[in-house]
Amino acid sequence: MKRQFFAFLLLGLAAVPIPGAETNNKIPAELDAALNRASKGVLYSLEPITEANPPGPKLHGFKILGKTKLDQEQTVAAVNAFKAAISDCGHNSVACFDPRHALRVTKGDQTYDLLLWYECNSLEVYRGDKRFTSFCAAGSPKTLNGLLTAAKIPLSTTH
């Protein structure tokens, strides 16, 4: 009986909206301009669930499995995938965040990192080293996984 109660409690907590998440999923003008003008980007494959402070390079605390520099056409495809994830979501994101993908774009001297986890409908955006905003996100990782596998970058196998 206790086990069922705790399972129910955990499921209930998983459905709690992330504080500060954009409720209307409108991309701020500053970020939208950076995404629309991005001619080059870097796409990351992340390993979200690891031991505390895993060895090797990290992006905002998440272990980097690999990254690839994108040309203009690939950058447009990645930006479109991230924008589609934001626009496809019809509900709030939930209180879990273990991203598998990240996209870095730069406009002028400002860098934006978009970290995405489709399974929990969550996307967080960093401007420099600071969290800038977050969104509900939905859809399929097919385009992003395709770009990463074409560059021979490993994907997370953690579920």
Protein Blocks (a to p, Z undefined) as FASTA:
>chain_A
ZZmmmmmmmmmmmmpccehiafklpacfklmmmmmmpmbdcdddddfbccehiehjdeeh
iacfbdcdddfklmmmmmmmmmmmmmmpcbdcddddddfbdcdddehjbccdddddfklo
pacddehjbcfbdcddedjfklmmmmmmmnopacdfbZZ
